Amino acid sequence: MQAQRLDSGPREHTPLRPIWLCRACGQPWPCGRAKLALVTEYDGNPVSLFLYLASLLHDAIDDLHKLNPTTTGCASDMFDRFLGWPARHTRSYRMTEIGSPQPDEPEA
C-alpha cells in the first residue's frame, strides 16, 4: 500500500497565520505571487481590494503583536506591506484633492 502525500499539488500563496508568511514560498505575505493573484481577483474593483487588505492588515498587526510585542514591526512598514503596493500598482486607484477638477472636467 502506497502512502498518500499530504502535499499533493502546488500550494496557493496564502498567509500562514499567525506568523503571516506565505504558505508556498515562505516570504512575508502578501508575497509577489499573492499580489498578482489579488490584483487579478479584484480586477476592476480596487476599493474592495483595499478593504480586504485593510482587514488583513488589522489581523496581521494583532497576530504579530500577540506573538512578540517587541518585534511587531514599524507601522509604516506594515502599512506599505499590505496597502502600499496596490496603490502603486492599481491603475484605477487615484488620489484627488477635494474640489480639484477631475481629468475629464474642464476648468472654469
C-alpha positions as semicolon CSV with decimal commas, in nm:
position;residue;x (nm);y (nm);z (nm)
1;M;0,000;0,000;0,000
2;Q;0,136;0,336;-0,104
3;A;0,127;0,629;0,143
4;Q;-0,071;0,929;0,027
5;R;0,126;1,250;0,002
6;L;-0,013;1,535;0,208
7;D;0,139;1,786;-0,032
8;S;-0,020;1,650;-0,347
9;G;-0,008;1,965;-0,556
10;P;0,115;2,320;-0,580
11;R;0,030;2,528;-0,278
12;E;-0,154;2,854;-0,307
13;H;0,023;3,167;-0,194
14;T;-0,194;3,226;0,112
15;P;-0,094;3,360;0,454
16;L;0,018;3,124;0,728
17;R;-0,129;3,274;1,040
18;P;-0,031;3,390;1,296
19;I;0,319;3,445;1,152
20;W;0,197;3,599;0,823
21;L;0,438;3,422;0,593
22;C;0,336;3,273;0,259
23;R;0,243;2,904;0,284
24;A;0,402;2,830;-0,054
25;C;0,724;3,032;-0,064
26;G;0,785;3,145;0,296
27;Q;0,812;3,513;0,207
28;P;0,629;3,781;0,408
29;W;0,268;3,773;0,293
30;P;0,147;3,907;0,057
31;C;0,434;3,773;-0,150
32;G;0,476;3,857;-0,518
33;R;0,256;3,570;-0,638
34;A;-0,015;3,654;-0,384
35;K;-0,014;4,016;-0,505
36;L;-0,057;3,904;-0,865
37;A;-0,343;3,674;-0,766
38;L;-0,512;3,950;-0,565
39;V;-0,484;4,206;-0,846
40;T;-0,633;3,951;-1,085
41;E;-0,912;3,855;-0,845
42;Y;-1,008;4,215;-0,772
43;D;-0,957;4,344;-1,127
44;G;-1,175;4,649;-1,178
45;N;-1,267;4,672;-0,810
46;P;-0,976;4,838;-0,628
47;V;-1,191;4,960;-0,339
48;S;-1,281;4,602;-0,247
49;L;-0,914;4,505;-0,270
50;F;-0,816;4,787;-0,033
51;L;-1,093;4,699;0,213
52;Y;-0,992;4,333;0,209
53;L;-0,625;4,413;0,262
54;A;-0,705;4,667;0,535
55;S;-0,889;4,400;0,731
56;L;-0,594;4,162;0,688
57;L;-0,354;4,435;0,798
58;H;-0,552;4,471;1,119
59;D;-0,545;4,093;1,174
60;A;-0,172;4,075;1,100
61;I;-0,089;4,351;1,347
62;D;-0,294;4,176;1,616
63;D;-0,142;3,833;1,545
64;L;0,217;3,954;1,524
65;H;0,183;4,169;1,835
66;K;0,047;3,872;2,033
67;L;0,340;3,656;1,918
68;N;0,606;3,908;2,011
69;P;0,505;4,261;2,113
70;T;0,859;4,399;2,076
71;T;0,906;4,291;1,712
72;T;0,567;4,354;1,552
73;G;0,731;4,588;1,306
74;C;0,714;4,951;1,212
75;A;0,359;5,073;1,143
76;S;0,464;5,234;0,815
77;D;0,633;4,911;0,701
78;M;0,322;4,707;0,785
79;F;0,101;4,961;0,605
80;D;0,321;4,951;0,296
81;R;0,334;4,570;0,304
82;F;-0,045;4,541;0,293
83;L;-0,177;4,864;0,140
84;G;0,112;5,047;-0,025
85;W;0,169;4,811;-0,314
86;P;-0,186;4,817;-0,458
87;A;-0,184;5,197;-0,451
88;R;0,129;5,186;-0,668
89;H;0,008;4,908;-0,899
90;T;-0,367;4,957;-0,937
91;R;-0,437;5,183;-1,233
92;S;-0,791;5,274;-1,138
93;Y;-0,685;5,395;-0,794
94;R;-0,619;5,767;-0,799
95;M;-0,595;6,021;-0,520
96;T;-0,754;6,357;-0,595
97;E;-0,794;6,661;-0,379
98;I;-1,145;6,760;-0,279
99;G;-1,260;7,037;-0,509
100;S;-0,991;6,979;-0,770
101;P;-1,118;6,927;-1,125
102;Q;-1,128;6,569;-1,247
103;P;-0,917;6,492;-1,556
104;D;-1,228;6,489;-1,780
105;E;-1,372;6,812;-1,638
106;P;-1,275;7,144;-1,797
107;E;-1,155;7,411;-1,554
108;A;-1,395;7,700;-1,505
